[in-house]
């Protein structure tokens, strides 16, 4: 691992720890990030360390972390949803991808995946320019259920909601990753078919269900 990649790995580790709460330089050293690396990141304007040894990202550091973690988590989605690679292998390849993906390729992957907002572990994916512009030059391979037309079907890949009650309810009726679902009608209400069930669904809920569109 070269010096640049090592510093990126350190930045990613710090950023992910800060997503969970505060972190001190002593704790980072115990996790394997050396004093020298922390000093270098501070001198480069990536982090700050206060008198209590609390570490924080600067605006520059936050921007660089967002870019790295966006690539990593989009790579995880690509591995999981398109290539059916999971577990340690998914994590290993995602770590490799985050250091080599260009901005253009990252945006294209995001568009193909339907601009996902979370990784397979439920962590937030920072949005990119393609998300705010909602570019449609490439037809997404993965898209919200409510984007399907009447008569079209898809395979549920993931449900992007932090509402645990809603997630449990959908799972309890059989709407879970792997389920094949078909849009029966969209007006006057969205009605979907799956297994031997016909279900009327709020559009807001359907927007949280991401599917891989099936060919007719």
N, C-alpha and C positions, 0 to 999 in steps of 0.2 A: 504494500500500500504506500503510495507516494505521499509527500508532505501535504499537498493540497487536499487529497482525499481524506487524510487523517484529520485535518482541521474541519472538513465538512462533516465527518462522522462525529467529532466533538461537538460541533454546533448543533447537529441534529439531536444528540443525546441531551444537551443542555436545554434545548427548546422543548423537547418532549417532557423533561422533568418539570419545566416551568408550566406546562399545560396542566400539571397536576397540583401545583402549588409552589411554595418558596423552595429555594435550594441554596446551600452555602458552598463556598469554595472548598471547605474541608470535606464536605460530602462528595463533591465532584472528584476530589483527589482520591478518596477512598474507592470511587467507582472506576478509577483508572485514568483519569485525565490529569496530566502532570501540571505542576506549578508553572513550568516553562510554557506549556501550551496555553494556559489561562492568561499568563502575562502577555503572550503574543496576541491573543484575541482581544485583550483589553487595549493594547497599544494600537491595534488595527481598527479600533472603534466598533468592535462587534459586541462586547459585553462591558458592563460596569460592575465593580465590586465595592460595596459600601463599607463603612467602618465596622459593621457587624458581620462582614464577610458574606452578606447576601449577594447573590449574582443575579443580574438582570440583563436582558437583551436591549441594546440600543435600537433606534428605529432602523438603522442600517442592518444590524444583526437580525432583527425581526423579519425584515424583508428577505434576507438571504435564507433564513430558516423556512419561511413560507414557501419559497421557491423549491428548496430541497424536499421538504415534507410533502409538498404537492406532487412532485415527481414520484416520490416513494409510494404514496398512497394510491395514486393513479396506476402505478405499476402493479400494486397489489390487486387492484380491481381488474386490471387486464389479465393477470395470471389467474385469478379466481373465477371471473365471469366468462372469459373468452377461451382461455387455454385449459381451464379445469385443473389448475395446479394450486395446491393448498399446503398448509403446514410449514415446515421448516424450509422446504424448497421454494415456496412462494416468497418467504421473507428473504432468503438468500438472493434470489434473482431481483427482487425489488431493490435491495441494497445496491446491487450492481447497476441497475437501470438509473437510479437517481443521480449518479455521477456522470452519465453519458448522454442523457436525453437533452436534445436542444429545445429551445422554446417552441419552435414550430411543430416539432414532433409531439411535444407534450400537449400542445393545444389540439392537435389532430386526434390524439388518443382520447383526450377529454371529450371532444365532440362525438367521436365514434361510440363512446360509452354512455352518451346522453347526459354529460355534465353531472356526474355523481357528486353528492355533497358529503358522503362519508366513505371510509375505507371498509373492508370486510370486518374489521374489529369495532366499527362504530365510531371511529375517530374522525373529526372534521377534516375535510379536504379544502384547503384555502382556494377560493375561486380565482380563475384567471381571466384574461381579457375575453376569451371565447365564451365564458359563462355570462358575462355582462352583456355581450353583444348577441349571445344566443345564435352564433353563426350556424347556418344550415347548408354550407357548401357540400358537406359530407352528410349523408343520411346516417343518423345514429344507429348503431347496432343494438343499443340498449336504450330504452325510453320509458317514460311513465305510462302506466296502463291507460290513463285517460287520453293519451295521444293516438291510440289505435282507433281505427274506423270500425263501424259496425260490420261484423263478419270476419274481422281480423282476429288472430289469436297470438298468444305469446307464452313463453315459459318464464315463470317468476324466478328472478335471480336474487333479489334482495328487497327488503322493505325498509325504507329510509324514514324512520320516525323515532323520536325520543319519548313518545307517549307509550309507556309500557302497557297501559290498559288496552290501548288500541291494538298494539302488537299482539298481546295475548289473545284478544278477541278474534283477530284475523286468523291467527294460528289455530285457535280452537275450532274454527269452522272449516279448516282445511286450506286456507290461503297462506301458503308458505313457500320458501324456495324449492323449486322443482315442480310445482303444480302448473299444469297446462290450463290456461284460462282463455276464454273467447268472449269478445264483446258482442252481445246479442243486439243491443240497441243503445243509442246515446240520447235520444229524445223520446218522450219528455223527461225521462230519467235514465241514468246509466245502468244498464242491466248486463251482468256477466254470467257466463256459464262455466262451470268447472266440475269435474267428476260427474255426478248426477244431480248437481245443485244449480239452481237459478237464483241469483242474488241481485237485488237492487242496491246500488252503492252510491254514496256521496262522491262527487267529483274530487273534493278535497282529499278524501281517503285514497282514491285511485291514483292521485298524483304522487303518493308516497310509495306506490308499488311499482318497482322497476322490472321490466320484462325484456327478454330477447325475442324480438318479433319473429314469428314463424312464417315460412313461405307457404302461400296458399297452394 
